[in-house]
Amino acid sequence: MGQTKSRGRRSRKSTLRLPDLDHSKSSVLQSLSSAASKAYYAIEDFITWYCSESRLAFRRSVVLRYRYELEGRRLSPATVNLRLAAVRRQAYEASDNGLLNPDLAAGIRRVKGAKRLGMRLGNWLTVDQAKRLPAVPSSGSPKDKRNHAILALLLGCGLHRAELTGLKISDFQSRDEHWVTLNLFGKGGNIRTVPVPNWVMAVLHEWLGSAQIDRGHIFFEK
């Protein structure tokens, strides 16, 4: 009986109207942790494209068509994948809110991103340079302690800038006698748990003690 009722509630929609798109977009944005994360999601781009085409079913083949259109703009693979991640998240929210057939949403979430070919160019730190970098702020001033903590978290934990600026004291938890940061929202809407080395925690505690921070965000502007 329970299974029959559950199947009866499954949405049969395959085409989303503008109100449906706006509703699922709002659900996506509300699920993100910071304004910076929201800026990364180019949901409006997909909505504009989707509504400009002849009425399309919101399914895997349409999202593939959108991917080809993005690649035709000569956007970087990273940008293409970022926008596809927004579409996948929107499909999930639309399905979760009963606006889209779950089978269609599952197909959309299986759409692969653009391949990244070759190596990214730029100036890369050597291992020795990376080890020396956190020791640069060494005057002992509160500003240097803050900068030391920022560098330690970036290098020791591999955090992105948006993850770093959104860090709160409550994000740090002890698990099996090791420190981690829980449920960080990163690029592409990925949620991850990051190990924190003991030397990073020591640097961080020095900054928190100096700034007398015991709750809320770890880094702030005065």
C-alpha positions as CSV (number, residue, x, y, z in Angstrom):
1,M,0.0,0.0,0.0
2,G,2.8,2.4,1.0
3,Q,4.6,1.7,-2.3
4,T,1.4,2.4,-4.3
5,K,0.9,5.8,-2.6
6,S,4.5,6.7,-3.1
7,R,4.3,6.0,-6.9
8,G,1.1,8.0,-7.1
9,R,3.0,11.1,-5.8
10,R,5.7,10.8,-8.5
11,S,5.7,13.8,-10.8
12,R,5.0,13.0,-14.5
13,K,6.2,16.5,-15.6
14,S,8.8,16.6,-18.3
15,T,8.5,20.3,-19.3
16,L,9.2,23.0,-16.8
17,R,7.4,26.3,-17.1
18,L,9.0,29.6,-16.0
19,P,7.4,29.5,-12.5
20,D,8.7,26.0,-12.0
21,L,12.2,27.1,-13.1
22,D,12.1,30.0,-10.7
23,H,10.9,27.9,-7.9
24,S,13.7,25.3,-8.3
25,K,16.2,28.1,-8.8
26,S,15.2,29.6,-5.4
27,S,15.5,26.1,-3.8
28,V,19.1,25.8,-5.2
29,L,20.2,29.2,-4.0
30,Q,18.7,28.7,-0.5
31,S,20.6,25.5,-0.2
32,L,24.0,27.2,-0.7
33,S,26.1,28.4,2.2
34,S,27.3,31.8,1.0
35,A,26.8,34.7,-1.4
36,A,30.1,33.7,-3.1
37,S,28.8,30.2,-3.8
38,K,25.6,31.6,-5.2
39,A,27.6,33.8,-7.6
40,Y,29.3,30.7,-9.1
41,Y,25.9,29.2,-10.2
42,A,25.0,30.4,-13.6
43,I,21.4,29.2,-13.3
44,E,20.1,32.2,-15.1
45,D,22.1,31.4,-18.2
46,F,20.4,28.0,-18.5
47,I,17.0,29.4,-17.8
48,T,17.4,32.1,-20.5
49,W,18.6,29.5,-23.0
50,Y,15.9,27.0,-22.1
51,C,13.1,29.5,-22.5
52,S,14.5,30.9,-25.8
53,E,14.3,27.5,-27.4
54,S,11.1,25.9,-28.7
55,R,9.4,24.2,-25.8
56,L,11.7,21.5,-24.7
57,A,11.3,18.6,-22.2
58,F,13.7,19.0,-19.3
59,R,15.6,15.8,-19.9
60,R,19.1,14.4,-20.4
61,S,19.2,15.0,-24.2
62,V,18.3,18.7,-23.7
63,V,21.1,19.2,-21.1
64,L,23.5,17.6,-23.5
65,R,22.3,20.0,-26.2
66,Y,22.9,22.9,-23.7
67,R,26.4,21.5,-23.0
68,Y,27.2,21.6,-26.8
69,E,25.9,25.1,-26.9
70,L,28.2,26.2,-24.1
71,E,31.2,24.5,-25.8
72,G,30.3,26.3,-29.0
73,R,30.8,29.6,-27.1
74,R,34.4,28.5,-26.6
75,L,34.0,28.7,-22.8
76,S,36.6,27.0,-20.7
77,P,35.9,23.4,-19.5
78,A,35.8,24.7,-16.0
79,T,33.1,27.2,-16.8
80,V,31.1,24.7,-18.8
81,N,31.2,22.2,-15.9
82,L,30.3,24.9,-13.4
83,R,27.1,25.7,-15.4
84,L,26.3,22.0,-15.9
85,A,26.6,21.5,-12.1
86,A,24.0,24.3,-11.6
87,V,21.6,22.5,-14.0
88,R,22.1,19.1,-12.3
89,R,21.4,20.8,-8.9
90,Q,18.3,22.4,-10.4
91,A,17.0,19.1,-11.7
92,Y,17.5,17.6,-8.2
93,E,15.6,20.4,-6.5
94,A,12.8,20.3,-9.1
95,S,12.4,16.6,-8.6
96,D,12.6,16.9,-4.8
97,N,9.8,19.5,-4.9
98,G,7.6,17.4,-7.2
99,L,8.1,19.5,-10.2
100,L,9.9,17.0,-12.4
101,N,9.8,13.3,-13.0
102,P,12.5,11.7,-10.8
103,D,13.6,9.4,-13.7
104,L,14.3,12.5,-15.9
105,A,16.1,14.2,-13.1
106,A,18.3,11.1,-12.6
107,G,19.2,11.1,-16.3
108,I,20.1,14.8,-16.2
109,R,22.4,14.2,-13.2
110,R,24.3,11.6,-15.3
111,V,25.3,14.1,-18.0
112,K,29.1,14.2,-18.1
113,G,31.0,17.5,-18.0
114,A,33.5,18.8,-20.5
115,K,36.9,17.1,-20.6
116,R,40.0,19.1,-19.4
117,L,42.8,18.5,-21.8
118,G,46.5,19.3,-21.2
119,M,47.9,21.1,-18.2
120,R,46.9,24.4,-16.8
121,L,49.6,27.1,-17.3
122,G,50.8,29.4,-14.5
123,N,53.4,29.8,-11.8
124,W,53.3,26.8,-9.4
125,L,55.0,26.7,-6.0
126,T,57.6,24.0,-5.5
127,V,57.3,21.8,-2.4
128,D,60.1,23.7,-0.7
129,Q,58.5,27.1,-1.5
130,A,55.2,25.9,-0.2
131,K,56.8,24.8,3.1
132,R,58.5,28.2,3.5
133,L,55.5,30.3,2.6
134,P,53.5,30.0,5.9
135,A,56.6,31.3,7.8
136,V,56.7,34.6,5.9
137,P,54.3,36.5,8.3
138,S,56.7,36.5,11.3
139,S,56.4,39.8,13.1
140,G,54.0,38.4,15.7
141,S,51.4,41.1,15.1
142,P,47.7,40.2,15.0
143,K,47.6,40.8,11.2
144,D,50.6,38.5,10.7
145,K,49.0,35.8,12.8
146,R,45.8,36.1,10.8
147,N,47.8,35.9,7.5
148,H,49.7,32.9,8.9
149,A,46.5,31.1,9.7
150,I,45.1,31.9,6.2
151,L,48.2,30.6,4.4
152,A,48.2,27.5,6.7
153,L,44.6,26.6,5.8
154,L,45.1,27.2,2.1
155,L,48.2,25.1,1.9
156,G,47.6,22.5,4.6
157,C,43.9,21.8,3.7
158,G,43.7,22.8,0.1
159,L,40.7,25.1,0.7
160,H,39.2,27.3,-2.0
161,R,38.9,31.0,-1.2
162,A,35.1,30.8,-0.9
163,E,35.5,27.9,1.6
164,L,38.1,29.8,3.6
165,T,36.1,33.1,4.0
166,G,33.0,31.2,5.1
167,L,34.8,29.1,7.8
168,K,33.2,29.2,11.3
169,I,34.6,27.8,14.5
170,S,31.7,25.3,14.5
171,D,32.9,23.9,11.2
172,F,35.9,22.3,13.0
173,Q,35.2,18.9,14.6
174,S,37.3,16.2,16.1
175,R,36.8,12.7,14.5
176,D,38.8,9.7,15.6
177,E,41.4,11.9,17.3
178,H,41.9,14.0,14.1
179,W,40.6,17.4,13.3
180,V,38.4,18.0,10.2
181,T,36.2,20.6,8.7
182,L,32.7,19.3,8.1
183,N,30.3,19.8,5.1
184,L,32.2,22.5,3.2
185,F,30.4,23.8,0.1
186,G,33.0,24.0,-2.6
187,K,33.1,24.5,-6.4
188,G,30.3,22.9,-8.4
189,G,28.2,22.5,-5.3
190,N,30.3,19.7,-4.0
191,I,30.1,19.0,-0.2
192,R,33.3,17.7,1.3
193,T,34.9,17.0,4.7
194,V,38.6,18.1,4.8
195,P,41.3,16.8,7.2
196,V,43.1,19.5,9.1
197,P,46.8,18.7,10.1
198,N,47.8,19.3,13.7
199,W,50.3,22.1,12.6
200,V,47.5,24.0,10.9
201,M,45.3,23.7,14.0
202,A,48.2,25.1,16.1
203,V,48.6,28.1,13.8
204,L,44.8,28.6,13.8
205,H,44.5,28.5,17.6
206,E,47.3,31.1,17.9
207,W,45.3,33.5,15.6
208,L,42.0,32.8,17.4
209,G,43.6,33.4,20.8
210,S,45.2,36.6,19.6
211,A,41.9,37.9,18.1
212,Q,39.8,36.6,21.0
213,I,37.4,34.8,18.7
214,D,35.5,32.0,20.3
215,R,32.4,31.8,18.0
216,G,31.2,32.6,14.5
217,H,33.4,33.3,11.5
218,I,37.2,32.8,11.9
219,F,38.2,35.6,9.6
220,F,36.7,39.1,9.5
221,E,37.5,42.7,8.5
222,K,38.0,45.3,11.2
